[in-house]
Amino acid sequence: MSLATFKALNETLKPCKKLSSSIFTGPLSQEEPDPTTYLIPRKPPKSSLSQQIQRLGDCFPLPQQPQSQLKKNEDEEKEEAEQEIKIADFGRPELGQLFDHTGPFEPLVLSLPGESPIVQVPASINCRLLEHQKEGVKFLYKLYKNNHGGVLGDDMGLGKTIQTIAFLAAVFGKDGECADSTIVRDNQVSRKGPVLIICPTSVIQNWEIEFSRWANFSVSLYHGANRDLILEKLEAGGAKILITSFDTYRIHGSILSEIEWEIVIVDEAHRLKNEKSKLYGACLEISTRKRIGLTGTIMQNKIMELFNLFNWVAPGSLGTREHFREFYDEPLKHGQRATAPERFVQVADERKEHLVAVLRKYMLRRTKDETIGHLMLGKEDNVVFCAMSELQKRVYSRMLQIPDIQCLINKDLPCSCGSPLKQVECCKRIVPDGIIWPYLHRDNPEGCDSCPFCLVLPCLVKLQQISNHLELIKPNPKDEPDKQRKDAEFASAVFGPDIDLVGGNAQTESFIGLSDVKHCGKMRALEKLMFSWASRGDKLLLFSYSVRMLDILEKFLIRKGYSFSRLDGSTPTNLRQSMVDEFNSSPSKQVFLISTRAGGLGLNLVSANRVVIFDPNWNPAYDLQAQDRSFRFGQKRHVVVFRLLAAGSFEELVYSRQVYKQQLSNIAVSGKMEKRYFEGVQDCKQFQGELFGICNLFRDLSDKLFTSEIIELHAKHGQNDAHCSTARQELAEIGSYFLPPKQMGTTTLSVLETSRPSDVTATTNKPVLDELGILYAHRNENIINFGHGIKKKNDESFPENINVAVSSKQRRKLDDADEKENGSSSKNRKRIQYGLLAQFKGMGEIEFSKWVLSATPSERENMLEEFKKRKLKVPNS
C-alpha cells in the first residue's frame, strides 16, 4: 500500500475519534448526549472483549489516565488500525474482523490426560469462546464420549450454535484457519459418519454462515429442489454436515434415517414436545444414540414435555411414560396447588430434587444472569393491566351473552327438556340459533363430532380481538365473501346500539379513525409510553401476534410522526437482515414493528432498549423470545419490557396460565421454589380451580381485578408486609416511565431511589396511571422467580455466598435464614447482604444493584476484598 493511499485512509478515520454534534440525532439534552445513541462509522480495532465494550458506548465514566499512557494507547490503536487495513487490502476472509480474541491463543483440550488421540478445540476457535461456552463444549463432548445424547438448554442468545460448532470441530479434527489441517491425526476421523442438523427453516442460512465463520466443514443444505443431488454428494463423502428443516425432515425422514449418522442435532428441540406429532415419530427413527437437543425453553406448557424431549435424546433416561407421569408429573402438579396438604408439598419437594438430579446427567442449563449478566445492565419485565374503554367493556359483555358462549358456559347444567342428561349431551349439543355455530357448520347442519366444543377456539379469538381493538372484529376484506357477511352479522350483534360510534359494521377506511386511541385501552397507554420514551431517545420494539393489529399500529405511528420499520410474515427472507442492520445502525429509526410469529427467531435488535408486547400468547415462550430480540449479548443499555393486558378480559387468564406454566418449568427443570398462587391443577378435572376449564375461559371478570386479587391474597397469607411495600415501590417506578424527562426532575428520581416504600407511595405517579386507565402493574420476575433452585456443590454467585463480618443481630438473621429452606428467608438474607454492601459503597440499594450488573468480575472482587478488610478492623458488636 502506498503512503499516499494510507494517508487518505487515515484522514477518513480521524473524525471517528471525536464524534461531532452533527451526527448526534438523539433527544435534546442539557448535559452531554448519551454515547449509546452515537452511530460509530467504523469497526473498532481488534482488542479484548472488555475493551470493545468500553469503546462501544459504556455510559459509565472511565478513570483518568496519565498522558504517557494515553499516548501509548493511541499509538497501539494506530498500529492495530494499520494492520487491519493491510489485512483488508490483501483480501483475506473477514473472520478475524468479525470476532476478536477474548482469551489466549491456545487449544481447549477435551480428552483426558494420556488418551489417544488428543481431542481438542483448535486455538483459532477457543480464543474466541466465552467461559460459559467452553463449559458447554466440554459438556457436549462428555455426552459424545459416553455414547448418549443430551440437551444444551442455555438461554436464548448465549451462543448454543457456536458451542455446537466448536464441539464438532474438536470431534472431527477441524481447524478454523486452514481447510487441510486436522488436529486428530488418526484414521478414526475418516471413519466417522456425517452429522445431521435439523432446525427451523428461518435459521438454516444462519447455521451455514456460522459454519463458514468458525470452522472448515463441507456443509450442504438438504432443502429445496436439489435434495437428490445433495443426497448423492453425501453418500459419496463430499459433505460432512447436512442441514435440513423440520418440515423437510418430517416429509423425507424415512430417506435420511437410512444413513448412519455420527451425531444428530436438533435446534429448537422443544419442537419435539408432542409425542403424537409426525415430526417426533420421524425423529425416533434415527438410529444413532448421539442425539443432541438445543433449546432455550426446555419446557413450555406441560411437565410431560420433558419426558418426550429426553426420551428422544437419551431413551430410557426417565423411565417409562407411565412411571414418569405417576412419579414426577402428578406429584409436582398437585404439590403446587395453593391449598395442597403438607404431605403433598413434601412429596413434591422430594420428587423435584430427584428429577433435577437425574436431568443434570443429560442437560446443561445456564441463564444470562449466571453467564453474561456482568456484561449487561439488566432487564425489567413489567406487566401492565390496562382498563378497556367503556365501549370495549360493553362490546365484551354483549359477546359473553351470545348463544354460542352461553351454550359453553351452561354445558354441565341439567337439560331444560326434563331429561337426566346434561345440556351438552342433549338439546344444547348444537346451537342453530347462534351467530358463530351456523357458519362453522354451514355444510353440516347436524353438527360435528366435537360439538359444541368446536366453538371454543373461534369464540376465544373474538374475545381477544375485542380486548385488543374493536376494529379487529369487523370483516376482513381479504376473506371470502361468505365469511365477510358472517363477520358483519357478528359485528352488528355485539356492537348493538353502539354501532354508530365505530362507523358501522364494515371495516373503517378512515386513517384518523383507525389511528385514534379513544376506544382502545391499550393504545391509550402505549401513546403515553412512546411519548415518554421518544423524549428520552429510547428505541422500541413493538410486537403483536395479529397482522391486522400491526396495520392499525402502523397508522398510529404514522399519525404520531415516528420513524419505524416493519417486519411480518410477508417480508421477504432475504430483506430481513438488511432491515435489522438498518434499524441497529440508524439513530433516526425509533420503532421496529414486528409480528410475534415472524420475529421469534434469528433477529438481533440490540439497539432497542424498550420492548412492548401488545397481546399475550398462551405459550409463555413466545413472549420471552420476543423480549430476547433486544436483551441479548451486545445490549449496552438497561432493557425495559411492557406486556399490555386488557384488565377484566380473558387475557388476565392467559397471563395467569403463563405464570403457572413458568412456575412448573422452574420447578421441574431447575428445582426452584415457587409461590403457590393457584388452586387449579393442569389436566385434572377435579381441581380446575380458577385457571382451567371452559367456564373459566368465558367468565365475566369486568367487576374484579382477577390477577391482582390472587397475588395479593397469597402475599398476605404467605409473607409479611415486605411484598406489599415492594409492590407499591414497583408501581411508582413503573409509573415513572409514563412521564417525560422534564417531569422527572432530580427530586422525583431521588425520592424513588432513596425513600422508604411508604414515602414512595406518597410521591408516586399513581394519578398518571389512573388517568391512563392503568389498574394494576407488577414485575413478572418478582412474581415467578420466588426461590432459588437446587444448586450444585461449590456453586457460588454474587453476593449470595459472601462471608462478611456483621453485627451479632444481623448474624442471627443470617443464621435463621440458613436454617429455613423457604424462599422468603432466602430473599430476606439477600436483602440484608445487599444492604450491607450498598452502605459500604455509599449507595442506595437500587443504585448498588445497577452497579453490580454493570461491574466487571474484577471490580466486584476488589470491592469485596476492601469490604472484608475494613470489617476486620471493626470489633464485633
Protein Blocks (a to p, Z undefined) as FASTA:
>chain_A
ZZklmmmmmmmmmmmmpccfklpccdcdfbdcdfklpccfbdcddddfklmmmmnopabd
cddddfklmmmmmmmmmmmmmmmmmmmmnopafklmmpccfbdcddddfbdghiacdddd
dfklmmmpcfklmmmmmmmmmmmmnopacddfbdehilpmmmmmmmmmmmnopafkbmkb
cfblcfklmmpccddddddfklmmmmmmmmmmmmccdddddedjklmmmmmmmmnopafb
dcddfklmmmmmmmmmmpccfbdcdehkllmmpmkbmklmmmmmpmbfbdcdddfblbfk
bmklmmmmmmmmmghklopfklmmmmmmmmmmmmmpmklcfklmmmmmmmmmmmmmmmmm
moccddfklmmmmmpgbjadddddddddfklmmmmmmmmmpmklmmmmmmmpccfklpab
dfklmmmmpcfkbmklmmmmmmlmnopfklcklmmmmmmmmmmmmmmomklmpccfkbcf
klmmmmmmmmmmmnmmmlmmnopjbdcfbfklmmpcklpmklmmmmmmmmmmmmnopacd
dddfbfklmmmmmmmmmmnopacddddfklcfklmmmmmmmmmmmmklmbdcddfklmmg
opacfkbcbdcdfbacfblklmmmmmmmmmcghiabdcdddddddehiaklmmmmmmmmm
mmmmmmmmnopacddfbfbdghiaklnmjmgojklmmccfklbcfklmmmmmmmmmmmcf
klmmmmmmmmmmmmmmmpcfklmcfklmmmmmmmcfklmmmmmcklmmmmnopabdcdfk
lmmmmbccdddehiacdfklaccdddfklmmmmmmmmmpccfklmmmmmmmmmmmmmmmn
opafklmmmmmmmpcfklmmmmmmmmmmmmmmpccZZ
